[in-house]
Amino acid sequence: MVNEPQITFFSGGSALKDTSRTLKKYTRRSVHIVTPFDSGGSSATLRDAFNMPAIGDLRSRLLALADESQPGNYATYKLLNYRLPKTQARSALARELDSVITGTHSLNRGVPKAWQEVICRDIARFKADMPVDFDLRGASLGNLMIAGGYLENQCQLDPVIKQFCRLVNVQGYVNTGCDTPLHLAAHLTNGDYVVGQHRITGKELPALKHSINSLFLCRVDEDMKNGVVERVNCRAKTDVLRKVSTSDLICYAPGSFYSSLVANLLPQGMIEQISHVQCPKVFVPSLGKDPEVPHMSLYDRVLLLIRYLARENLLVTDVLSTVLFDPRYTPLTALEEEQLKKLGLYLTKESLVDPASSLAQPHYCPTKLSTTLVDMAS
């Protein structure tokens, strides 16, 4: 592939996974900045045990961009993508994990010896530090390897990410915006505070009854004093900011509006770096219902995104240039189009939704979305 553009995605969760697996056919220079603030699922178990950033989205995106064409790579991909059963007894799970560490598990076959040694070493380090009451049900081996590598590298994620990239030959760049083990907190319109990504998304727990007034970072629930949660800042990683600075296109990708998209913009320096890059800056809205913004139209979401992006001394067009959408599923009225154009925004209408998806659960066609973004970047 020649003239491969660098498309930088601010995203999280699973919304961009299928598109990422397709995108690597068109460019191997995509950049994926994912959130480290999740507090649900298996990430929560690791966070509670080791006071570390969330790594579930990180591992998922790394594997989505893995080179699956080589037999050794594919065997490694399968091993790191495997989850321990949710229904087995604790003793059986421990035995299966031991079989992975000793190299006797069926999934170890086909993994190159040098790579297997690295994987087994890091999972063994995790097991050595694993709390006695740690719940292995449904645990991802990729997550356990990253956790063990994190502990092995003095609680630093970057060395582990680079190692993971070498193991499966990742076709792109994936990183977290910051490594500080913080949590998302939301101040609601009724004055209440909610701490924890899993309490905001409306997926593991019921959706919030009141809208979010502001989203910010905090340490733990104990930071609440007199009913108020203390805000904490973290600086965006230097290497991530450097990658943003060389973007050919920046994409505010589909996903949960607050916990996947806005969360990625919270580390200090991120929005300022975005504003300095001379390239298209494109918002691709989520399809269907987003429990975090359940009643918001596309127009409302664009204005809300601008509210978080267009800080003091920044023009709207410094941080957002284009809205890319499928008008059949995310419509705009003529008046709304006029208002957005007055802000200096381009409105790009494309048939992006996979025709095989249902009206109730539409999803983007990975090939159409990938090729459209590559064309816009080029």
N, C-alpha and C positions, 0 to 999 in steps of 0.2 A: 504494500500500500504506500502510495506517495502522497505528499501534502496532507498528512493526517492532522486534522485540527484538534486543538486542546479545548474540549468542552468541559467546563467546571460545573459540577452539580452540587447544590446544597440540598441534601435530602436525608432521609432516614427511613427505617422500617422496610417493608417489603414492596412498596408501591413501585419502585424503580428496578426491582430485581430482574424481571424478565427483559426489560429494555436494556439493562446493563449486559445481559448475556448476549443480546443481539448486537449491541453497539460495538463490541470488540471486533466485529467483522468489518467495520467501517473506519475505526480509529483505535489505536492502542495507546493514545495519549489522553484519554479522558481522565478527569480528576473528580474524585468523589469525597466530599466532606460530609461525614456522618456524625450524628449526635452521640455523645458519651453519657447522656443524662437519664437514660431509661431506668425505671425502677420496678418493672414487672417481669414476670416469667423467670427463666433460668438466669437472666442477667441479675435479677434481684438477689438470688441465692448467692451468687459470687460476690456481689457488692457487699452484702451483709457479712460475708465470711472474711473478706480481705480489704474492705474499705477502698475499693478500686473503681475506676470509671466503668460504665456499662460497655460491654464488648460484643453483644449479640448482633447489632446492626453492622458493626465493623467486620465481624467474621462472615456474615451473610454476603456483604458486598464484595469482599475479597474472593470468596468462592464463586460468586456470580461472574467475576472477571477472570477466573482461572482459565488457563490454556488446557482444554480437555482433549486436544488432538493427539498428544503423546501418551502411550500406555502408562508410563510411570506417573505422569501428571494426573491421569484420570484415576488411577488407583489411590493416589494420595488424596485427590479431591473426594473420593467416596469415603475414605477413612475419616477425614476431617469434617465431612458433612453428616456423619452418622450420629444419631442420638440413642442413648441407652434407653431401653424399654421403660415405659411408665408403670407397667403392671407387675414387674418382678420384685421379689423380696430384696431387702437390703443386702443380705449375704450373697445373693446371686448377682446383683449389680457389682458388688465389690470384686467377685471372682471374674466377671467379664472385663472390668477395668484392668485387673491384674493381667489378663490374657493379652490385652492391648499393649501394656507396658513391657511384657516379656516377649512380644512379637509373635505369639502363638494364635492370635485371633485370626479368623478367616479374612478379615479386611486388611490385615497386614501384608497379605500376599500381593506381590506385584509392586509394592512400594519400594523404590530404590533403597538399598541398605543405608547409605549415608543419610538420606532423608528420614528413614525410619528411626535411626538413632537419635536424631534431633527431636522428633515427635515424642518418642518414648521417654526421652530424658525430661522433657518439659511436663508431660503428663505425670511422670513419676514425681517431679518436684511439687506439682499441685497436690498429689495424693499425700505426700509427706507432710504438707502443711494443712491438709483438709481437716476442718473441725470434725469432732467425733459425730456430731448430729447432722452433718451435711447431707442433704437430700440429693442423691444421684439420679433419681427418676427423671427421665426426659432430658438429661444433661447432654449437651453437644460436645463431642470430642474436640472439635475445633475450639470451642470456648474454653475447655479445660486446658488445652495446650497453650492458648494465649495467656490464660491466668497463670499457669506454671512459668511461662517465659517472663511474664510481668514480674513475678516474684524473684526469678533468677536474675533479672536485670535491674535490681534495686528499685522496683516499682516504676519502671519506665516502659511506655508502650512502643515507642518508635523502633527500638531494636527488634522487638517481637514482630512488628508489622513488616519490617524489611525481611526478616527471616521467613515469615509466612509467604511473602511475595515470591521469594526464591523457590520455595517448596513447590508451589503450584503455578509458577510462571505467570503471575498476575498481569493481565493486559491493560494496564493503566496504573493510576496512583490513587490509593485510598488512605485516608487518615481521619482522625478526629480533630475538631477545631481546637480543643484544649484537652489536657490530661488530668486536670484537677478533678477529684471525685466529688462533684457537686450534684445537686438535685434541682429540678424545675419547681418553681413555685408560681402560683397564679393568684393575683388579687382580683376578686370578683366584683361585679357591679353592685352587689348588695353589701360590700364591705368585708366579706369573709376572705380568708386565705386558704388555699389548698396547696399542700406540699406533696410532690411526687408525681412523676410522669404518668404512672398507672392510674392515678386518681383524676387525671385530666382528659385522657383519651376517650373515655366512654366505651372502652372495649372490655377490659377486665372487670370494671365496676360500672354502675349506672352512670349515664352522661350527667354532666353538671346541670343543675337547675337554673343557674344564673350564668350570664355571659362573662367572659374574661375581660377585665379592664386593663390589666397589664401582666406581662410574663417576665420573670427574672430568675436569677440563680440564687440558691441558698445552700447551706451545708446540710443540716438535718432538721428533723422536727423540733429538736430541743432549742433551735435558734429562735423560736417564737417567744417573744416577751411582751406581756401585756396585750396579747391578741394580735401582735404585729410580727411578721416574719422579717428577719434582718437580711437585706440584700448583700450579696457577695459578688465581687467582680473577678474575672479571670482573664488573662491576656491570651489572645489567639497565638498559636504556635508559629514561630518564625518561618519554618519550612512551609507550612500551609499558606501563610500570607505570601510567600515567595511564589508559590504555585498559582495562587489567585492572580498575581500580578502579570502572569504570562498567558492569561486566558485569551482564546479566540472567540469564545462565547461563554457567558455565565447563565446558567439555568436554575431558576427557582423551581424545583421539581415537584411533581405531584406527590402527595403524602399528607399526613395529618398536619393541619395548618400551623398549629402552635408547637406541638411536640416534635415534629420533624423539620419544619421549615424555619419558623421564627427562632426556635431553640438554637439553630446553627448560626444565627446572626448575632447572638448575645455576647460571645467573647469579644473583649475590647480589641479594636483595631480592624475587625473584619469588615464592617461597613465602610470604614474609611478607605481600606484597600480596594474594595469593590468600586468605590467612586473614582478612584484614580485610573482604572483600567479603561482603555478606549476600545470597547468591543460591544456587540449586542448583549443586552441583559434582559433575559426572557423569562416571563412567568408562564408556567404551564399549570393550569388549575387541576385539582383533583376532580375525578368524576364521581357521581353518586353523592350520597349523604356523608358528610364529615361530622361526627358527633361533637367535635371541638368548635365548629361554626355551623350549627345545624340549620339555621334559617337564613344563611347569607347567600345572596346571589353572587354571580361572578363579579359584577360591578362592586358589590360591597367588599368582596375579598381583595380586589385590586386596591381599593382605597385603604383597607386595613394594612395590607402589605406596605403600601407607601408610608403609612404612619410609622411603621417600625424602621423603614429604610431611610426616609428623607429626613435626616437629622438636621440640626441647626447648621446653617451655612452650606447645605447641600440642596441642589435642585433635584426635582423628581427624575429628570432625565440623566442625572449623574449616576443613579442607582437602578433605574428601570427604564427600558426603552421600548419593550415589545410585550404584548399579550398574545400568546399563541394558543388558540382554542378551536374546538369543534363546535360551531354554533348550533348544531342539532342537539347537543347535550348540555352545553353551558351557554345559553343565549344571552345576548345583550339587546336592550331596546335601542331604538334610534337615538333617543335622548341620552342614554348612557354612553353610547358610542361617541356622540358629540362631546360630552363632558370629558371623556378620557382623552380624546384627540386634542382638546384644549390644553391638557396637561403636557402635551408633547409626545404622547404614546402612539406607537404603531399598533394596529390591530390586525393580526394575521390569522385568517380563517382557513382551516384545513380540515379535511375529513380524516381525522386521526384515530377515531374509535374503531376497534376491531369489529367488523360486521358479524362475526361469529358470537360476540358477547351479547348478553341479554339486556333488555331495556332496564330491568331491575338492577342489574349489576354490570354496567358497562365498564370496559377497560380499554386502554390505549393499545393499538396495534404496535408491538415493539419495533417492527421493521419500519413502519411509516413514521413513527415518532423519531427513531434514530436517524433515518435518512433526511427528514425535514430539518432536524437540528444540525446535522453535518452540513447540509446545503446552506443554512443560515450562517454557520460559522465560517464557511469558505467564501 
